Amino acid sequence: MVSINKTSDKTRVAQVAGGGFSGLTAAIALRQNGWDVVLHEKSPELRAFGAGIYLWHNGLRVLEGIGCLNEVLEDSFTPPAYETWMHNKTVSKETFNGLPWRIMTRAHLHDALANRAREVGVEIRTNSEAVGAEASGKLKLASGEVVEGDLIVGADGVGSKVRDSLGFEQERWGATDGIIRLIVPRHKDKLGHGEWDNTIDMWNHWPRVQRILYSPCNDRELYLGLMAPSADPRGSKVPLDLEVWMEMFPFLEPCLVDAAKIEDARYDTYQTTKLNTWSRGKVALVGDAGHAMCPALAQGAGCGMVNAFTLAQDVEKGASLEEALADWEKSVRPITDLTQKLSADHAANRTMSYGNGFTPEALTAARFDPINRVYSWPQ
């Protein structure tokens, strides 16, 4: 039985634009707090895009708070260590002093969130694309329909139409590098000697810049993140140019052969978006719509989910909605801003390649407990 906390006789309505991790998190958390929630997804079905994903203590606590942690844990993996290689030699092995972290396929995480959203009674509308919003509490859809809400949540990604329709002041910039993200079979038994249960961050700076982030998701599936500069036509080519990746990483041949067969592979450049504010009137932005960041610290989804979860808690505190949104941003934004800056700096300078990159400062977001609003894990 699903518990819904009613706080008043008048049921408030939230319209959520975007069915990704942040949008689903906001929808579930608001619904658990007694809101009527309508989630609008522009695609014909609710499904994940992309390959694998890391969640740390902060994101796992969100999953606990919205009631789907156990489902996510069932088919995900925590490696013994995060290992960094430079030119195929180990330069560091980090274990984070026992800080919880987990790797999974994006589809697995998304399915767990979607299942929970349906369970708590979120109304999900597919083929329902948000094309704009009004600060007074209106969401405009591509169909021409305008729907009203006591709260509008823009979780419609880095190209957010909700955000851009309201003219939020923003800075956006890209890095010189990009990444191809793929899920392939693990082939652990074919990889020879090595600690193939670890995350292994494999860097090469010469004769060309290439990196593979090797990330086991479970016993069957492996998440490969293949990084190369956007100016490198062979490294950024999709489907993969198998020869150029095999030259650097011949020991991953079974995995790379499978990766090269994936016809719909996509090369994405790293993007950062920073806004002057995350809300206007009754409209709040979460996830990449509000604070897209480079993936160097693997916190894009985690920060988005934390901010969506805390948004739902902070609008319950009795102040006017606008005051509640201001207090919410004041409470959690410093963590996101720091993580966004560090991620952009690491991406620009490729400093994670030298190992031991997960310093106490870099783990600030990971250590945050969004349920109790404390740093609940020691440095």
C-alpha positions, 0 to 999 in steps of 0.5 A, spaced: 500 500 500 502 506 498 502 512 503 500 519 501 501 524 506 495 529 505 497 536 508 491 540 506 483 539 504 485 542 497 489 537 493 495 541 489 497 540 482 504 539 479 505 539 472 512 536 471 515 536 464 520 531 462 520 523 464 528 523 465 531 521 472 530 528 475 523 529 472 521 522 475 524 523 482 520 530 483 514 527 480 514 521 485 516 525 491 511 530 490 506 525 489 508 522 496 507 528 499 500 529 497 500 532 490 496 530 484 502 530 479 502 529 471 508 528 468 509 530 461 514 526 456 515 528 449 516 521 447 511 515 445 514 511 451 517 512 458 524 510 457 531 511 458 536 514 453 544 513 454 548 507 457 550 506 464 550 511 470 553 512 477 550 513 483 553 515 490 551 516 497 547 522 495 543 519 489 542 512 493 539 516 499 534 519 494 532 512 492 531 510 499 526 516 500 522 515 494 521 508 495 525 504 490 532 503 492 531 495 493 529 495 486 535 498 484 540 494 488 537 488 485 541 489 478 547 493 480 554 493 482 559 496 487 566 495 484 571 493 489 575 500 487 575 505 482 582 504 479 585 509 474 590 507 469 595 512 465 598 508 459 596 502 461 599 502 468 595 503 475 596 510 478 591 509 483 586 505 487 580 509 490 575 506 495 572 512 498 573 510 505 566 506 505 562 511 501 556 508 498 556 508 490 553 504 485 553 502 477 547 500 473 544 501 466 540 507 465 535 503 463 535 499 470 534 505 474 529 509 469 525 502 470 525 502 477 523 510 477 518 509 472 515 503 476 515 507 483 511 513 479 506 508 477 505 505 483 504 512 487 499 514 482 503 519 478 499 520 471 504 519 466 502 522 459 507 520 453 507 524 446 506 530 451 511 535 449 512 541 453 514 547 449 513 553 454 511 555 461 508 561 464 511 564 471 504 564 473 503 556 473 502 554 466 505 549 462 504 550 454 504 543 450 506 542 443 498 540 442 496 547 443 493 545 450 495 549 456 495 546 463 495 549 469 499 547 476 500 550 483 507 548 481 511 547 474 517 543 474 521 543 468 526 537 467 526 537 460 533 536 459 539 541 457 535 544 451 529 545 456 524 549 452 521 550 459 527 554 461 528 558 454 521 560 454 521 564 460 528 567 458 532 565 464 539 568 464 544 563 463 551 561 461 552 555 457 559 552 454 562 546 452 569 542 453 573 540 448 572 532 449 566 528 448 564 521 450 561 515 446 557 511 452 555 504 450 552 497 454 556 491 452 556 484 454 562 484 460 566 478 457 570 478 464 572 471 462 575 473 456 579 479 458 585 475 461 589 477 467 586 483 471 582 486 476 576 486 472 571 487 477 574 494 478 572 500 475 578 502 471 579 509 468 584 508 462 587 514 460 592 515 454 595 522 452 600 520 447 600 519 441 593 521 441 588 523 447 583 517 448 580 514 454 575 508 456 571 508 462 570 501 464 564 500 468 561 493 470 554 494 471 552 487 474 554 480 472 552 481 465 553 488 462 559 493 462 558 500 461 563 503 456 565 510 456 569 512 450 572 519 450 576 523 445 576 530 443 571 532 438 577 535 433 579 527 433 575 525 427 576 517 428 576 517 436 569 521 435 566 517 429 560 513 431 559 507 430 566 506 433 572 506 428 574 499 431 581 500 429 583 506 432 580 503 439 584 497 439 590 500 437 590 503 444 586 498 448 587 491 445 586 487 451 579 490 451 578 486 444 572 482 446 568 488 448 570 493 443 568 488 437 561 488 440 561 496 441 563 497 434 557 493 432 552 498 435 549 502 429 545 507 434 551 509 438 552 517 439 558 521 440 556 527 445 560 533 447 561 535 454 556 541 456 555 546 462 549 550 463 549 555 469 543 559 471 542 566 475 536 562 478 533 556 478 526 558 479 521 564 476 514 564 479 511 558 480 516 554 475 522 550 478 528 547 474 531 541 476 536 536 472 540 538 466 535 544 465 537 548 470 545 545 471 547 541 466 555 539 468 560 535 465 561 527 467 568 528 470 565 526 477 559 522 475 554 527 479 550 529 473 544 525 475 545 525 482 545 532 483 539 532 479 535 527 483 537 530 490 535 537 487 528 534 485 527 530 491 529 536 496 524 541 492 518 536 493 520 537 501 521 544 501 515 546 498 511 543 504 514 548 509 508 553 509 511 559 506 509 561 499 511 557 493 516 563 491 519 563 498 519 556 498 523 555 492 528 561 494 529 557 500 530 550 496 535 553 492 539 557 497 539 550 501 542 546 496 545 550 490 552 551 493 553 543 493 551 543 485 555 549 483 561 547 487 560 540 483 559 543 477 565 547 477 570 542 479 567 537 474 568 543 468 575 544 471 577 536 471 574 536 464 578 542 461 584 540 464 583 532 464 586 532 471 582 525 473 587 522 469 593 523 474 589 518 479 586 520 486 581 525 483 576 524 488 578 528 493 574 530 499 572 536 496 570 532 489 566 528 494 562 533 497 556 532 493 556 524 494 557 525 501 550 529 502 544 526 505 538 529 502 533 526 507 537 529 513 540 535 510 547 533 513 554 530 510 552 523 513 559 520 511 566 522 513 571 525 509 
